Amino acid sequence: MYHSKKSEADRAGRTFALLSGLLLCAAASLRAEGPSISGFIDTNYIYNFQRPASGANAFRSYDAADDTIHLHNAQLTFQGTMSEGVGYYIEPNYGSDALVNTTGGSGTGDDFDIQEAYLTYAAPGLPLSLKAGKFVTLQGIEVIESKDNPVVSRGYLFGLAEAFTHVGAMLTLSAPKVASVSLGVINGWDLNTDNNRAKTLISKLGLDFGPLLNGGFVFYYGAEKAGNTLDHRFSFDSTWYSKPSDMVSLAWQFNAGTEEKSSLADGAASHWYGFTVQPKVDFCKWFGLGVRYEWFQNLDGDRAANPNFATDPTATPGLVLQNLSLAPAFHMTDNLMFRTELRHDWASELAFERDDGTFSKGEQTTISGQLIYTF
């Protein structure tokens, strides 16, 4: 009991210190040129028709808890510029999404997180900029803020194949109109403090041909295991966007990765691959429809483990996973949106939990309802 109360007090003190620092930064920024302040509140209910005994929706990230009303995110964003090309961006959030982020390695596992906090610098007269601090991944279509995604939940690529956030620095060189090149170094995937003595390299080639086609290629390379600088992880991502009309937008992504000595079966290298396509149609000002189809393979099991592998000698250590999601959105006002999502997941093995606690089902279906208010 003493340790529990002490840890709660420590968390409360840390939260107070972070909020105090944020308010001081905001006050200092007000004396400069801003800041611009925005935010949103995201709440959601999800129901799994499979009724898993553990109450967990398998292979999910932010919506892993079944039959639960989530306060996913209450987020504020402070951003602005100061003198001589220096800018700042601070993004605290509170809710169950923040708990997932901090449990993933960027904190101590509570409902409060500084999702992003970084400085920027634009070199005068040069197409060169610097970003340093904590910022989100360069990979993928989907982002932490559900309001900016075509559907409600996040897919396998977001939850199983990509980092959420990282701490480091990145230089970007922008060519006129079409291309940009970014190079940087970070502590690692979802880490505030490095867990070994090696850094991870990140790079991106961005290409912008206008609204009909823009996107790029992203590479991550580095040792990510705690206390291990020898077993490297490599991740490649190619994400593209197209908006052929005011009504229709389309995004698609391919992601592949490998990590040395990570296979659940024999300790060999693990490999994973996946792709997703996500169209969105805005039929009118108040109604739209988002869709996602996704395929993900990790037969080695370190990213998508088969829960029956330890007890069934015929089972593969990993899985091929697919999902299809439909998410109609109703814009009730300019700032308030209601969405529902019907999502069906299926796997190459019987990897989904039944109401009796056995993993003997090859699919699961969930439905959710979401309210988001932006300001």
C-alpha positions as CSV (number, residue, x, y, z in Angstrom):
1,M,0.0,0.0,0.0
2,Y,2.8,2.4,0.9
3,H,4.5,1.8,-2.5
4,S,1.2,2.3,-4.3
5,K,0.6,5.6,-2.6
6,K,4.2,6.7,-3.2
7,S,4.0,5.9,-6.9
8,E,0.7,7.7,-7.2
9,A,2.3,10.7,-5.5
10,D,5.3,10.5,-7.8
11,R,3.1,10.5,-10.9
12,A,1.0,13.4,-9.6
13,G,4.2,15.4,-8.9
14,R,5.6,14.6,-12.3
15,T,2.3,15.6,-14.0
16,F,2.3,18.9,-12.0
17,A,5.9,19.6,-13.0
18,L,5.2,19.0,-16.6
19,L,2.1,21.1,-16.6
20,S,3.9,23.9,-14.8
21,G,6.7,23.8,-17.3
22,L,4.2,23.9,-20.1
23,L,2.4,26.9,-18.7
24,L,5.8,28.7,-18.3
25,C,6.7,28.0,-21.9
26,A,3.3,29.2,-23.0
27,A,3.7,32.4,-21.0
28,A,7.2,33.0,-22.5
29,S,5.8,32.4,-25.9
30,L,3.0,34.9,-25.4
31,R,5.7,37.5,-24.9
32,A,7.1,36.5,-28.3
33,E,4.6,36.1,-31.1
34,G,1.8,33.9,-29.9
35,P,1.1,31.1,-29.4
36,S,-1.5,29.7,-31.7
37,I,-3.6,27.4,-29.5
38,S,-5.9,24.6,-30.8
39,G,-7.1,21.3,-29.5
40,F,-9.7,18.5,-29.5
41,I,-11.6,16.0,-27.3
42,D,-12.1,12.5,-28.5
43,T,-14.3,10.0,-26.8
44,N,-15.4,6.6,-28.1
45,Y,-17.3,3.4,-27.2
46,I,-16.3,0.0,-28.7
47,Y,-18.1,-3.4,-28.6
48,N,-16.6,-6.7,-29.7
49,F,-19.2,-9.2,-30.9
50,Q,-16.8,-12.1,-30.1
51,R,-17.0,-11.2,-26.4
52,P,-13.3,-12.1,-25.5
53,A,-13.0,-13.4,-22.0
54,S,-10.1,-11.1,-21.2
55,G,-11.9,-8.1,-22.5
56,A,-9.1,-7.4,-24.9
57,N,-9.5,-6.8,-28.7
58,A,-6.6,-8.7,-30.2
59,F,-3.9,-6.8,-32.2
60,R,-5.4,-3.4,-31.5
61,S,-3.5,-0.3,-30.2
62,Y,-5.8,2.5,-28.9
63,D,-9.0,0.5,-28.9
64,A,-7.8,-2.7,-27.3
65,A,-10.3,-2.6,-24.4
66,D,-13.7,-4.2,-25.2
67,D,-17.1,-2.9,-24.0
68,T,-15.4,0.3,-22.7
69,I,-16.2,4.0,-23.0
70,H,-12.8,5.6,-23.7
71,L,-11.7,9.2,-23.2
72,H,-9.2,8.7,-25.9
73,N,-7.6,12.1,-26.0
74,A,-8.0,15.6,-24.6
75,Q,-5.3,17.5,-26.4
76,L,-3.9,21.0,-26.6
77,T,-1.5,22.3,-29.2
78,F,0.7,25.4,-28.7
79,Q,2.7,26.5,-31.7
80,G,4.3,29.7,-33.0
81,T,7.5,31.4,-34.0
82,M,9.9,33.6,-32.2
83,S,12.6,35.8,-33.6
84,E,15.3,34.8,-36.1
85,G,13.5,31.8,-37.6
86,V,13.0,29.9,-34.3
87,G,9.7,28.1,-33.9
88,Y,8.2,25.8,-31.2
89,Y,5.5,23.1,-31.0
90,I,4.1,21.7,-27.7
91,E,1.4,19.1,-27.6
92,P,0.3,17.7,-24.3
93,N,-2.6,15.2,-24.1
94,Y,-4.5,13.2,-21.5
95,G,-6.5,10.0,-21.9
96,S,-6.3,6.3,-22.8
97,D,-4.3,7.1,-26.0
98,A,-1.6,8.8,-23.8
99,L,-1.5,5.7,-21.6
100,V,-0.7,3.5,-24.7
101,N,2.0,6.0,-25.8
102,T,3.7,6.1,-22.4
103,T,3.5,2.3,-21.8
104,G,5.1,1.9,-25.2
105,G,8.3,3.4,-23.8
106,S,8.0,7.2,-23.8
107,G,7.1,7.5,-20.2
108,T,6.0,5.6,-17.1
109,G,2.6,4.4,-18.1
110,D,0.0,6.9,-17.1
111,D,-2.8,8.9,-18.8
112,F,-0.8,12.0,-19.3
113,D,1.8,12.5,-22.1
114,I,3.7,15.2,-23.8
115,Q,3.1,13.7,-27.2
116,E,5.4,16.2,-29.0
117,A,7.6,19.1,-27.9
118,Y,10.2,20.4,-30.3
119,L,12.0,23.4,-31.6
120,T,12.4,24.3,-35.2
121,Y,14.9,26.6,-36.9
122,A,14.7,27.9,-40.5
123,A,18.1,29.1,-41.9
124,P,17.7,32.6,-43.3
125,G,17.8,32.6,-47.1
126,L,18.4,28.8,-47.3
127,P,16.0,25.9,-48.0
128,L,17.3,24.3,-44.8
129,S,15.5,23.6,-41.5
130,L,16.1,21.9,-38.2
131,K,13.8,20.1,-35.9
132,A,15.0,19.0,-32.4
133,G,13.0,17.5,-29.5
134,K,10.2,14.9,-29.3
135,F,8.2,14.4,-32.5
136,V,6.0,11.7,-34.1
137,T,7.1,9.1,-36.6
138,L,7.7,9.9,-40.2
139,Q,6.0,6.7,-41.4
140,G,2.5,5.9,-42.4
141,I,-0.9,7.2,-43.3
142,E,-2.5,7.1,-39.8
143,V,-1.6,9.4,-36.9
144,I,-2.2,9.4,-33.2
145,E,-5.0,12.0,-33.5
146,S,-8.0,9.9,-34.7
147,K,-9.8,13.0,-36.0
148,D,-7.2,13.2,-38.9
149,N,-7.6,9.6,-40.0
150,P,-10.2,8.2,-42.5
151,V,-11.5,5.7,-39.9
152,V,-11.8,5.5,-36.2
153,S,-9.4,2.7,-35.2
154,R,-5.7,2.4,-36.1
155,G,-4.5,-0.5,-38.3
156,Y,-1.8,-3.1,-37.9
157,L,0.8,-1.0,-39.7
158,F,0.3,1.8,-37.2
159,G,0.2,-0.4,-34.1
160,L,2.6,-3.3,-35.0
161,A,5.1,-2.0,-37.6
162,E,5.8,1.7,-36.8
163,A,7.1,3.8,-33.9
164,F,4.7,6.2,-32.3
165,T,7.1,8.9,-31.2
166,H,10.9,9.5,-30.8
167,V,13.3,12.0,-29.4
168,G,16.1,13.3,-31.5
169,A,17.0,15.9,-34.2
170,M,16.4,16.1,-38.0
171,L,17.7,18.3,-40.8
172,T,15.5,18.9,-43.9
173,L,16.7,20.3,-47.2
174,S,13.8,21.4,-49.5
175,A,14.2,21.7,-53.2
176,P,11.9,24.1,-55.0
177,K,8.3,22.8,-55.3
178,V,8.9,19.1,-55.7
179,A,11.3,17.4,-53.4
180,S,12.7,17.4,-49.8
181,V,15.3,15.3,-48.1
182,S,15.4,14.7,-44.3
183,L,18.2,13.1,-42.3
184,G,18.2,12.6,-38.5
185,V,19.2,10.7,-35.5
186,I,16.9,9.5,-32.6
187,N,17.3,7.6,-29.3
188,G,15.0,4.8,-30.7
189,W,11.4,3.8,-31.2
190,D,9.1,5.2,-28.5
191,L,12.0,6.1,-26.2
192,N,12.7,9.3,-24.3
193,T,16.0,7.9,-23.0
194,D,18.1,5.5,-25.1
195,N,18.0,1.9,-23.9
196,N,21.5,1.0,-25.4
197,R,24.6,2.8,-26.6
198,A,23.5,3.0,-30.3
199,K,21.4,5.6,-32.0
200,T,18.8,5.0,-34.7
201,L,19.2,6.8,-38.1
202,I,16.1,8.2,-39.9
203,S,15.7,9.6,-43.4
204,K,13.0,10.6,-45.7
205,L,12.7,11.5,-49.4
206,G,9.5,13.5,-49.9
207,L,8.0,14.2,-53.3
208,D,5.2,16.6,-54.1
209,F,3.6,16.6,-57.5
210,G,0.5,18.5,-56.4
211,P,-2.9,17.3,-55.2
212,L,-3.0,14.4,-57.6
213,L,0.2,12.7,-56.1
214,N,2.4,13.4,-53.1
215,G,4.2,11.2,-50.6
216,G,7.6,9.7,-50.1
217,F,10.0,7.0,-48.9
218,V,11.1,6.7,-45.2
219,F,14.0,4.6,-43.8
220,Y,14.8,3.8,-40.2
221,Y,17.9,1.8,-39.1
222,G,19.3,1.1,-35.7
223,A,19.6,-1.2,-32.7
224,E,16.4,-1.1,-30.7
225,K,16.8,-3.9,-28.1
226,A,17.7,-2.9,-24.5
227,G,21.4,-3.3,-23.8
228,N,22.1,-4.6,-27.3
229,T,23.9,-2.7,-30.0
230,L,24.4,-5.6,-32.4
231,D,20.9,-6.7,-33.5
232,H,19.7,-4.0,-35.9
233,R,16.2,-3.2,-36.9
234,F,15.5,-1.9,-40.4
235,S,12.1,-0.3,-41.4
236,F,11.1,0.9,-44.8
237,D,7.8,2.8,-45.5
238,S,6.3,4.3,-48.7
239,T,3.1,6.3,-48.2
240,W,1.3,8.3,-50.9
241,Y,-1.8,10.6,-51.1
242,S,-4.0,11.7,-54.0
243,K,-7.0,14.0,-54.1
244,P,-8.5,13.8,-57.6
245,S,-11.5,15.9,-56.6
246,D,-12.9,17.9,-53.7
247,M,-15.0,14.9,-52.7
248,V,-12.5,12.1,-53.0
249,S,-9.2,11.5,-51.3
250,L,-7.1,8.3,-51.4
251,A,-4.1,7.2,-49.4
252,W,-2.0,4.0,-49.7
253,Q,1.0,2.6,-47.9
254,F,3.5,-0.2,-48.1
255,N,5.7,-1.0,-45.1
256,A,8.4,-3.7,-44.6
257,G,10.9,-4.3,-41.8
258,T,13.4,-6.8,-40.4
259,E,15.2,-7.3,-37.1
260,E,18.1,-9.6,-36.4
261,K,17.7,-12.5,-33.9
262,S,14.1,-11.8,-33.2
263,S,12.1,-14.8,-34.6
264,L,10.1,-16.6,-31.9
265,A,10.7,-19.9,-33.5
266,D,14.5,-20.1,-33.7
267,G,16.0,-16.8,-32.9
268,A,16.7,-16.0,-36.6
269,A,15.9,-12.6,-38.2
270,S,12.3,-11.6,-38.2
271,H,10.6,-10.1,-41.2
272,W,7.3,-8.2,-41.6
273,Y,5.4,-6.8,-44.5
274,G,2.1,-5.0,-45.0
275,F,0.1,-2.6,-47.1
276,T,-3.1,-0.6,-46.7
277,V,-5.4,1.5,-48.9
278,Q,-7.7,4.1,-47.3
279,P,-10.1,6.0,-49.5
280,K,-12.4,8.7,-48.1
281,V,-15.4,10.3,-49.8
282,D,-17.1,13.5,-48.6
283,F,-20.6,13.3,-50.1
284,C,-21.6,16.7,-48.7
285,K,-20.6,19.2,-46.0
286,W,-22.2,17.1,-43.2
287,F,-21.6,13.5,-44.3
288,G,-18.6,11.4,-45.4
289,L,-17.4,7.8,-45.5
290,G,-13.9,6.5,-44.7
291,V,-12.7,3.0,-45.7
292,R,-9.6,0.9,-44.8
293,Y,-8.4,-2.4,-46.1
294,E,-5.2,-3.7,-44.7
295,W,-3.0,-6.8,-45.0
296,F,-0.1,-7.6,-42.6
297,Q,2.3,-10.6,-42.4
298,N,4.7,-11.5,-39.6
299,L,5.1,-15.2,-39.7
300,D,8.2,-15.0,-37.4
301,G,5.9,-13.7,-34.6
302,D,7.8,-10.9,-32.9
303,R,5.3,-8.2,-34.2
304,A,2.1,-10.3,-34.4
305,A,2.5,-13.4,-32.2
306,N,0.2,-16.4,-32.5
307,P,-1.2,-17.0,-29.0
308,N,-1.4,-20.8,-29.6
309,F,2.2,-21.2,-30.7
310,A,3.5,-22.2,-27.2
311,T,1.0,-25.1,-26.8
312,D,0.3,-26.2,-30.4
313,P,3.3,-27.7,-32.3
314,T,1.5,-27.3,-35.6
315,A,0.9,-23.6,-35.2
316,T,3.1,-21.0,-36.8
317,P,4.8,-18.5,-34.4
318,G,3.3,-15.5,-36.3
319,L,0.3,-14.6,-38.4
320,V,-1.1,-13.0,-41.5
321,L,-3.7,-10.5,-40.4
322,Q,-6.3,-8.6,-42.5
323,N,-8.9,-6.0,-41.6
324,L,-11.7,-4.1,-43.4
325,S,-13.2,-1.0,-41.8
326,L,-16.1,1.2,-42.8
327,A,-16.6,4.5,-41.0
328,P,-19.4,6.9,-41.9
329,A,-18.9,10.4,-40.4
330,F,-21.6,12.9,-39.6
331,H,-20.5,16.5,-39.1
332,M,-23.1,17.8,-36.7
333,T,-21.6,21.3,-36.5
334,D,-18.4,22.8,-37.8
335,N,-16.6,21.6,-34.7
336,L,-18.5,18.4,-33.6
337,M,-18.2,15.1,-35.5
338,F,-19.9,11.8,-34.8
339,R,-18.5,8.7,-36.5
340,T,-19.2,5.0,-36.2
341,E,-17.0,2.2,-37.4
342,L,-17.7,-1.4,-38.3
343,R,-14.4,-3.3,-38.4
344,H,-13.8,-7.0,-39.3
345,D,-10.4,-8.6,-38.6
346,W,-9.4,-12.1,-39.7
347,A,-6.2,-14.1,-39.3
348,S,-4.4,-17.0,-41.0
349,E,-4.6,-19.0,-37.7
350,L,-7.2,-19.4,-34.9
351,A,-5.8,-16.4,-33.0
352,F,-8.8,-14.5,-31.7
353,E,-10.2,-15.1,-28.2
354,R,-13.6,-16.6,-27.5
355,D,-15.8,-15.9,-24.5
356,D,-14.5,-19.1,-22.9
357,G,-10.9,-17.8,-22.9
358,T,-9.6,-20.1,-25.7
359,F,-7.9,-18.7,-28.8
360,S,-9.9,-20.8,-31.3
361,K,-11.5,-18.2,-33.6
362,G,-10.1,-17.0,-36.9
363,E,-11.9,-13.6,-36.9
364,Q,-13.4,-10.8,-34.8
365,T,-15.9,-8.0,-35.5
366,T,-16.2,-4.8,-33.6
367,I,-18.4,-1.7,-33.8
368,S,-17.7,1.7,-32.2
369,G,-19.2,5.1,-31.9
370,Q,-17.0,8.2,-31.6
371,L,-17.6,11.9,-30.8
372,I,-14.9,14.5,-31.5
373,Y,-15.0,18.2,-30.7
374,T,-12.2,20.4,-32.2
375,F,-11.4,24.0,-31.3
